[in-house]
Amino acid sequence: MRKFFAGLTVVSFSVVVLMSCGEKKADNNSATFTKADSVTDRYLAFQDSLLQSWNVMINDDNQKIKAMHNLLHELLITSTDERDQLTKYEERLEQLLRLRYTQKSMGNSDVIEEYDFASTTLVSELISIAEAKPEYAHNVTLQKLVEDIRLADHRVNNYREEYDMIVIQYNQFLEKNKSFLLEINHDDSLQKRHLFQMVSVE
């Protein structure tokens, strides 16, 4: 009888040990899965934030260009004798869109500088032409378009700074978790993003 109970005790102890080991292994697998899942969620959240920030910035720039087109249209109505000059401004506006940077091309700072120079010059010249018109003082449409262009032009740096702040956090996150991300993603989206350098990089 003693041998029976002794054997039963050994078997019971062995079962407990095996179950304990199984639980630890399951816990480890669970912890690993949770970390990978968490990293993936954060990665996708960063992707969404970058896309949203970029789109807000580009849409605002599109609205500025649209306002410049509308300003030129108003000037053409009131200044038919300057049609040739104003038409050339329209051509420069079309070229401005072709010059604009993308998330890839902005890695070359010359691309941004060229676009900014062309944009700033156009904004300055068009506003000067509009404000010099005798009818500007009582033309509410011209006044509103000039104000829209000026405000949008001032917002550029703010949008770029917001984008850069997200990019810095994203690049740091990518560097820290790239090994996890490579297991689920093998394309070039894991490359670090370019900065406008509107905020200091520590």
C-alpha positions in Angstrom: 0.0 0.0 0.0 2.8 2.4 0.9 4.4 1.6 -2.5 1.1 2.4 -4.2 0.8 5.8 -2.5 4.5 6.5 -3.1 4.1 5.8 -6.8 0.9 7.9 -6.9 2.8 10.8 -5.3 5.6 10.6 -7.8 3.1 10.5 -10.7 1.2 13.4 -9.3 4.3 15.4 -8.8 5.5 14.7 -12.3 2.1 15.8 -13.8 2.3 19.1 -11.8 5.9 19.7 -13.0 4.9 19.0 -16.6 1.9 21.3 -16.4 4.0 24.0 -14.8 6.5 23.8 -17.6 3.7 23.8 -20.2 2.3 27.0 -18.6 5.6 28.7 -18.6 6.1 27.8 -22.3 2.6 29.0 -23.1 3.2 32.2 -21.2 6.5 32.9 -23.1 4.7 32.3 -26.4 1.9 34.6 -25.3 4.4 37.3 -24.3 6.2 37.1 -27.6 3.0 37.3 -29.6 1.8 40.2 -27.5 5.0 42.2 -28.1 5.0 41.5 -31.9 1.3 42.4 -32.0 1.9 45.6 -30.1 4.8 46.6 -32.4 2.7 45.9 -35.5 -0.1 48.0 -34.1 2.2 50.9 -33.4 3.8 50.6 -36.8 0.4 50.8 -38.5 -0.5 53.8 -36.3 2.6 55.6 -37.4 1.9 54.9 -41.0 -1.6 56.4 -40.6 -0.2 59.5 -38.8 2.4 60.1 -41.5 -0.1 59.7 -44.3 -2.6 62.0 -42.6 0.0 64.7 -41.8 1.3 64.6 -45.3 -2.1 64.8 -46.9 -3.2 67.7 -44.7 0.0 69.6 -45.7 -0.3 68.8 -49.5 -4.1 69.6 -49.5 -3.4 73.0 -47.9 -0.7 73.7 -50.5 -3.2 72.7 -53.2 -5.7 75.2 -51.8 -3.1 77.9 -51.9 -2.3 77.1 -55.6 -6.1 77.1 -56.3 -6.4 80.5 -54.7 -3.6 81.8 -56.8 -5.4 80.5 -60.0 -8.6 82.2 -58.8 -6.7 85.4 -58.1 -5.3 85.4 -61.6 -8.8 84.8 -63.0 -10.1 87.9 -61.2 -7.2 89.9 -62.4 -7.8 88.8 -66.0 -11.4 90.1 -65.7 -10.4 93.5 -64.4 -7.1 93.9 -66.4 -7.6 92.7 -69.9 -4.7 94.8 -71.1 -2.3 92.7 -69.0 -3.6 89.4 -70.4 -0.2 88.3 -71.8 1.6 88.9 -68.5 -1.1 87.2 -66.4 -1.1 84.2 -68.8 2.6 83.7 -68.1 1.8 83.6 -64.4 -0.7 80.8 -65.1 2.1 78.8 -66.9 4.4 79.3 -63.9 1.6 78.0 -61.6 1.3 74.9 -63.7 5.0 74.4 -63.6 4.9 74.8 -59.8 2.8 71.7 -59.4 5.3 69.7 -61.5 8.2 71.0 -59.3 6.6 70.0 -56.0 8.5 67.4 -53.9 7.2 64.0 -53.0 8.1 61.9 -49.9 10.9 60.3 -51.9 12.2 63.3 -53.8 12.4 65.4 -50.7 15.5 63.4 -49.7 17.2 65.8 -52.1 17.1 69.2 -50.3 17.6 71.0 -53.7 14.2 69.8 -54.8 12.5 71.5 -51.7 14.6 74.6 -52.1 13.7 74.9 -55.8 10.0 74.5 -55.1 10.0 76.9 -52.2 11.8 79.6 -54.2 9.3 79.2 -57.1 6.3 79.3 -54.7 7.5 82.2 -52.6 8.3 84.3 -55.7 4.9 83.6 -57.2 3.0 84.4 -54.0 4.9 87.7 -53.6 4.5 88.8 -57.2 0.8 88.0 -57.4 -0.1 89.7 -54.1 1.9 92.8 -55.1 0.0 92.9 -58.5 -3.4 92.5 -56.8 -2.7 95.1 -54.1 -1.5 97.6 -56.6 -4.8 97.6 -58.5 -7.0 100.7 -57.9 -10.0 98.5 -57.5 -8.3 96.4 -54.8 -9.6 98.7 -52.0 -13.2 97.9 -52.7 -13.0 94.5 -54.4 -13.8 92.0 -51.6 -13.1 89.0 -53.8 -9.5 90.1 -54.5 -9.0 90.9 -50.8 -10.2 87.5 -49.7 -8.1 85.6 -52.2 -4.9 87.6 -51.2 -5.6 86.8 -47.5 -6.2 83.1 -48.2 -2.9 82.9 -50.1 -1.0 84.8 -47.5 -2.3 82.7 -44.6 -1.7 79.4 -46.5 1.8 80.5 -47.2 2.4 81.2 -43.5 1.1 77.7 -42.5 3.7 75.8 -44.6 6.4 75.7 -41.9 3.9 74.7 -39.2 2.7 71.7 -41.3 6.3 70.7 -42.1 7.3 70.9 -38.4 4.4 68.6 -37.5 5.3 66.2 -40.2 9.0 66.2 -39.1 8.1 65.5 -35.5 6.1 62.4 -36.5 9.0 61.3 -38.8 11.6 61.5 -36.0 9.4 59.4 -33.7 8.8 56.9 -36.6 12.4 56.6 -37.5 13.4 56.0 -33.9 10.7 53.4 -33.5 11.8 51.7 -36.8 15.4 51.5 -35.7 14.4 49.9 -32.3 11.9 47.4 -33.7 13.1 46.6 -37.2 13.9 42.9 -36.4 10.3 42.4 -35.3 8.9 44.2 -38.3 11.1 42.3 -40.8 9.3 39.2 -39.8 6.0 40.6 -41.1 7.1 43.1 -43.7 9.8 42.6 -46.4 9.3 45.6 -48.7 10.9 49.0 -48.8 8.3 50.6 -46.5 10.6 49.9 -43.6 13.0 52.5 -44.8 13.4 55.6 -42.7 11.5 58.7 -43.9 13.1 61.9 -45.0 12.8 65.1 -43.0 12.2 68.7 -43.9 14.5 69.4 -41.0 12.1 71.8 -39.4 12.9 70.5 -35.9 16.2 69.7 -34.4 17.3 66.0 -34.6 18.9 64.9 -31.4 
